[in-house]
Amino acid sequence: MQSNKIFFNKILGKMVVTKEGKRLGFVKDITFETKSGELINLLIKDSTPYTKNLNLERTDSNDLLIPYNAIIAIGDFVIVSEEDLI
């Protein structure tokens, strides 16, 4: 039986793209609820100019926040639904 677990260190540094192939940046960190372990956001560094078209929340250090519910798949890239970002 194959496990669906993906470890934190395997996600760091992965490129984040929309399902249409638009590049958004790279995973810098992850925020999660400490009691339940529920993922909340991905922090994105080195954001591309395309992200200016999206209404995304930013941290104090100007990193983008991608909500966990926008993630479609994690493999060689983290693929997100642009519809869930707007």
Residue pairs with C-beta under 8 A, 6 or more apart in sequence:
6 74
8 30
11 27
11 30
11 42
11 74
11 78
12 27
12 28
12 29
13 26
13 27
14 26
14 27
14 74
14 76
14 77
14 78
15 23
15 25
15 26
15 77
15 78
16 23
16 24
16 25
16 26
16 27
16 42
16 44
16 66
16 77
16 78
16 79
16 80
17 23
17 24
17 77
17 78
17 79
17 80
18 24
18 79
18 80
18 81
18 82
18 85
19 72
19 79
19 80
19 81
19 82
20 82
22 48
22 50
22 82
23 48
23 50
24 44
24 47
24 48
24 50
24 51
24 54
24 64
24 66
24 80
25 44
25 45
25 46
25 47
25 48
25 51
25 64
26 44
26 45
26 46
27 42
27 43
27 44
27 45
27 78
28 43
28 44
28 45
28 63
29 42
29 43
29 63
30 39
30 41
30 42
30 43
31 39
31 40
31 41
31 42
31 43
31 65
32 38
32 39
32 40
33 40
38 68
39 68
40 67
40 68
41 57
41 65
41 66
41 67
41 68
42 65
42 66
42 68
42 71
42 78
43 59
43 63
43 64
43 65
44 51
44 63
44 64
44 65
44 66
45 63
47 63
47 64
51 64
54 82
54 85
54 86
55 85
55 86
56 64
56 65
56 66
56 85
57 64
57 65
58 64
58 65
59 65
66 80
66 85
67 84
67 85
69 84
70 80
70 81
70 84
70 85
71 78
71 79
71 80
72 79
72 80
72 81
73 79
